[in-house]
């Protein structure tokens, strides 16, 4: 199944989102100086249709990714974010900017689910787009022309395989997604799963070495958590025994045990 939806912006004043669209993506911000006046209009239309909604931020290299993440978040809050990464004037942000923006927005409570990073732009900047996927976002490609389920927009580049293809730019940007409406909603909203990893498992494209490292990291974190839990349990047990023995100040004992526990942790 292939679904189609639009990216919208202030240039699309008066556009009525058609019933049946599986999602709406609208420009929210650019750099640290612009907020799109039509953003809330398209947000309200998506809500009325009951479909997933995402804002998008046009990334610029003139200001830090952290400042831009704060700018987006200050305007759109925790609304899912797609990054628009391409050249404009002298601006040419790279993959490092993308990863820093993603990390900063996540720290604010938001989330980048997709990154529009066309092949023609990647050929100018280079960079490992696979790192973007591993950080939790899918790649959105662009190659304008007739749509086909086997067209150029689905071909891998930069170490990544596009999950969404923007195949049309006029009269407005139009994207193709191969999957169900539920899968697209999960991708945008991040509901109940890491959609990138689920899709990778289904298509057997997840690097086994990367997965093994993830499992090792998970086991290590679990072991560390268990060790801390054991220390806490021992300290609580010791405190209970001393209090039960009587003849001592429970508050003083508690202070001593807590100080010892902090030193061990």
C-alpha positions, 0 to 999 in steps of 0.5 A: 500500500502506498499513501500520499500526503502534502507538506504545507506552509504559508505559501499554501494560504487557503488550501483545504486539506482533503478528506482521506489524507493520512497525515498533515505536515506544516511548516512551523519555524525557520532558523531563529527568526521565523514562525509560519502564520498558517501553521495553526490553521493546518494544525486545526484542519488535521485535528478536524480530520482526525489525522496525525499532524507534524510541524517542520523546521527549516534548519539553517547553519547561521545559528546553533542547532540548540537555539533552533530546537528551542525556537521550534519548541517554543512555538510548536511545543512537543508536536512531532517535528520533521527537519527540512535540510537543504541549502538557502543562500549561504546556509548549508547545515550538515548531518552534525547539525541535524544530530545536534538539533535532534538531541536538543529537541529531545532534551526539551521533550520533543522529537524529530521523526523525519529528516528531509535530506535530498540526495542532491543536497547530500552530494554537496555535504556528504555525511552519514545519514545512517547516523540519523536513522540510528538516532531515531528519524527516517530519511525523506528523499526528493526526486521530482517526476512521475511516481512509481513504487520502484522509482529513484526516490526509494534508492539508498544514499548516504548510508540510509534508505529513504522511508518517504519520497517527496516526488512532487513540488508543484502545486505543492510538495507531495510525499509518498509513504509505502505502508498503512495509515497506522504505520505512518501514524506510529512513525510520526507520533512515535506511539508504542514502538520505535517505528524505525527499528520495527520497519528495519526488523521487518525488512531485515535491514538492521545491521546485526552488529548494531543490534548486538551492541544495543543488547550489550548496552541494555544488559550493562544498564540492567546490571548497573541498576540491579547493583544499585538496587542491591545497595539500597536494599542492604542499606534499608535492611541495616537501618531497620535492624538498628532501629529495631534494636532500640536505644538509638536515635532513628534520625541519626541512624538514617542520616549515617546510612544515607551518607554511606549509601551516597558514597557507595553510589 
